[in-house]
Amino acid sequence: MLMFHMTFYFLLLLWLLPTIVVAMSSRVQGGEKFGWMLATLILTWWAFLAFMIVTTLRNNNNRIPRM
């Protein structure tokens, strides 16, 4: 029974980890953060991967000097 509980809590942590990372992220704010948190709760790692790609690309585009 202990092994079942340990496995359950481990899987729960894996499911919630992307949402926690998005909640603590400074890459997005306000309603956009809420949308990403909702997406990571539903789609978990796929939405987290999309979050990392989209916010990284957006931050890289803001740093490139325009001519």
N, C-alpha and C positions, 0 to 999 in steps of 0.2 A: 504494500500500500504506500509506503514511503517513496518508492521509486516512481509510482504513478504521480504523486504530488510534485516531486522534483521535476519530472518531465513536463507536467502541466505548467508549472511556473516558468520553466525555461522557455517553453513555446509561447507563453503569454508575453514574456519579456521580448522575445524575437518579434512578435507581432506588434508590440507597442513601441519598440525602439525607434523606428523611423519617425513616428509621430512626436516622440520626445525630442529627437534631434531637430525636427522642423520647428517645434515650439520654442526651442532655445536659440534658434538661428537668428542672426541679425541681417540675413540676406533679404528678407521680406518683412513687411509690416502690415498691420491692420487686417482688412478683409482678405487680402491676398494670402496672408499667413493662415487665416482661418480656413480658406479654401484648400490650401496645401495640406493642412492638418486633417481635414475631412477626407481628402483624397488618399492620404497615407493610412488613415484608419480603414478605409474600404479596400483599397488596392495594394496596401502595404509596400512591399519592396519595389514594385513596378512604378508606383507614384513617387517613391523616394528617389529612384534612379532618374526619373523625369525631372524632379525638383532640382537635383544636383546638376543635371545637364543644363536646364533652362537658366537657373540662377548664375551658374558659372559663365555661360555664354553672355548673359546680360551684363554681368560685372566686367567681363573682358572687353565688351564693346564700349562700355563707358570709359575705360582706361586708355583706349587707343586714341591718340591725338588725331583730329580730323583736319584735313587740309582744305 
